[in-house]
Amino acid sequence: MYSPIIEETSKDYEGKIKFVKIDADANQKIDEKYGIMSIPTTLLIKEGKLKAMQVGAVPKAVLKKWIDSNVG
């Protein structure tokens, strides 16, 4: 499961980035808005705009590197 990796990573960025999990089946308008085609998909959204998208589960180190390279 990807949830434990997201939960661990969210602790590393506490106070800097807000992590939110969304049920894609129950929120299909969000899927359409951001073009989500696969689960899991991780989005970086800033001020309501999509900044980056990561499709598929990745190890924590890869997720952190992706976040760091896109947060600027």
Phi and psi in degrees as GROMACS dihedral restraints (atoms count N, CA, C in turn):
[ dihedral_restraints ]
;  ai    aj    ak    al  type     phi  dphi    fc
    3     4     5     6     1   -90.6    20    10
    4     5     6     7     1   -21.8    20    10
    6     7     8     9     1   -54.8    20    10
    7     8     9    10     1   -45.1    20    10
    9    10    11    12     1   -60.4    20    10
   10    11    12    13     1   -35.9    20    10
   12    13    14    15     1   -67.1    20    10
   13    14    15    16     1   -42.9    20    10
   15    16    17    18     1   -63.7    20    10
   16    17    18    19     1   -43.7    20    10
   18    19    20    21     1   -63.1    20    10
   19    20    21    22     1   -44.2    20    10
   21    22    23    24     1   -62.4    20    10
   22    23    24    25     1   -45.2    20    10
   24    25    26    27     1   -65.3    20    10
   25    26    27    28     1   -37.4    20    10
   27    28    29    30     1   -61.5    20    10
   28    29    30    31     1   -32.9    20    10
   30    31    32    33     1   -66.1    20    10
   31    32    33    34     1   -35.2    20    10
   33    34    35    36     1   -67.8    20    10
   34    35    36    37     1   -24.5    20    10
   36    37    38    39     1  -113.0    20    10
   37    38    39    40     1    17.1    20    10
   39    40    41    42     1   -54.9    20    10
   40    41    42    43     1   130.9    20    10
   42    43    44    45     1    84.3    20    10
   43    44    45    46     1    -7.7    20    10
   45    46    47    48     1  -112.5    20    10
   46    47    48    49     1   -41.2    20    10
   48    49    50    51     1  -133.5    20    10
   49    50    51    52     1   138.4    20    10
   51    52    53    54     1   -96.1    20    10
   52    53    54    55     1   124.0    20    10
   54    55    56    57     1  -100.8    20    10
   55    56    57    58     1   132.3    20    10
   57    58    59    60     1  -135.5    20    10
   58    59    60    61     1   131.3    20    10
   60    61    62    63     1  -100.4    20    10
   61    62    63    64     1   136.4    20    10
   63    64    65    66     1  -127.1    20    10
   64    65    66    67     1   136.2    20    10
   66    67    68    69     1   -76.9    20    10
   67    68    69    70     1   107.4    20    10
   69    70    71    72     1   -63.7    20    10
   70    71    72    73     1   -33.9    20    10
   72    73    74    75     1   -67.8    20    10
   73    74    75    76     1   -35.2    20    10
   75    76    77    78     1   -86.6    20    10
   76    77    78    79     1   -10.8    20    10
   78    79    80    81     1  -129.8    20    10
   79    80    81    82     1    58.3    20    10
   81    82    83    84     1   -65.1    20    10
   82    83    84    85     1   -22.9    20    10
   84    85    86    87     1   -65.6    20    10
   85    86    87    88     1   -34.3    20    10
   87    88    89    90     1   -68.8    20    10
   88    89    90    91     1   -40.8    20    10
   90    91    92    93     1   -55.8    20    10
   91    92    93    94     1   -46.8    20    10
   93    94    95    96     1   -66.1    20    10
   94    95    96    97     1   -44.2    20    10
   96    97    98    99     1   -59.2    20    10
   97    98    99   100     1   -41.5    20    10
   99   100   101   102     1  -104.0    20    10
  100   101   102   103     1     3.6    20    10
  102   103   104   105     1    69.2    20    10
  103   104   105   106     1    35.6    20    10
  105   106   107   108     1   -75.7    20    10
  106   107   108   109     1   122.8    20    10
  108   109   110   111     1  -117.3    20    10
  109   110   111   112     1   -19.2    20    10
  111   112   113   114     1  -134.4    20    10
  112   113   114   115     1   153.4    20    10
  114   115   116   117     1  -121.3    20    10
  115   116   117   118     1   130.8    20    10
  117   118   119   120     1   -85.1    20    10
  118   119   120   121     1   149.8    20    10
  120   121   122   123     1  -130.0    20    10
  121   122   123   124     1   131.0    20    10
  123   124   125   126     1  -108.9    20    10
  124   125   126   127     1   128.6    20    10
  126   127   128   129     1  -114.5    20    10
  127   128   129   130     1   144.1    20    10
  129   130   131   132     1  -108.4    20    10
  130   131   132   133     1   115.3    20    10
  132   133   134   135     1  -119.1    20    10
  133   134   135   136     1   129.6    20    10
  135   136   137   138     1  -127.4    20    10
  136   137   138   139     1   124.9    20    10
  138   139   140   141     1    52.9    20    10
  139   140   141   142     1    40.2    20    10
  141   142   143   144     1    79.0    20    10
  142   143   144   145     1     1.2    20    10
  144   145   146   147     1  -113.4    20    10
  145   146   147   148     1   137.9    20    10
  147   148   149   150     1   -68.0    20    10
  148   149   150   151     1   122.7    20    10
  150   151   152   153     1   -99.4    20    10
  151   152   153   154     1   -38.5    20    10
  153   154   155   156     1  -159.8    20    10
  154   155   156   157     1   155.2    20    10
  156   157   158   159     1  -133.6    20    10
  157   158   159   160     1   134.8    20    10
  159   160   161   162     1  -121.6    20    10
  160   161   162   163     1   117.8    20    10
  162   163   164   165     1  -100.4    20    10
  163   164   165   166     1   130.3    20    10
  165   166   167   168     1    96.2    20    10
  166   167   168   169     1   159.6    20    10
  168   169   170   171     1   -78.7    20    10
  169   170   171   172     1   137.8    20    10
  171   172   173   174     1  -132.5    20    10
  172   173   174   175     1   157.9    20    10
  174   175   176   177     1   -63.0    20    10
  175   176   177   178     1   158.6    20    10
  177   178   179   180     1   -55.2    20    10
  178   179   180   181     1   -43.6    20    10
  180   181   182   183     1   -61.2    20    10
  181   182   183   184     1   -39.8    20    10
  183   184   185   186     1   -69.0    20    10
  184   185   186   187     1   -42.0    20    10
  186   187   188   189     1   -60.9    20    10
  187   188   189   190     1   -45.3    20    10
  189   190   191   192     1   -63.7    20    10
  190   191   192   193     1   -40.5    20    10
  192   193   194   195     1   -63.4    20    10
  193   194   195   196     1   -41.3    20    10
  195   196   197   198     1   -63.1    20    10
  196   197   198   199     1   -45.8    20    10
  198   199   200   201     1   -60.4    20    10
  199   200   201   202     1   -51.0    20    10
  201   202   203   204     1   -60.0    20    10
  202   203   204   205     1   -37.6    20    10
  204   205   206   207     1   -74.2    20    10
  205   206   207   208     1   -18.1    20    10
  207   208   209   210     1  -107.5    20    10
  208   209   210   211     1   -12.4    20    10
  210   211   212   213     1   -83.2    20    10
  211   212   213   214     1   -37.4    20    10
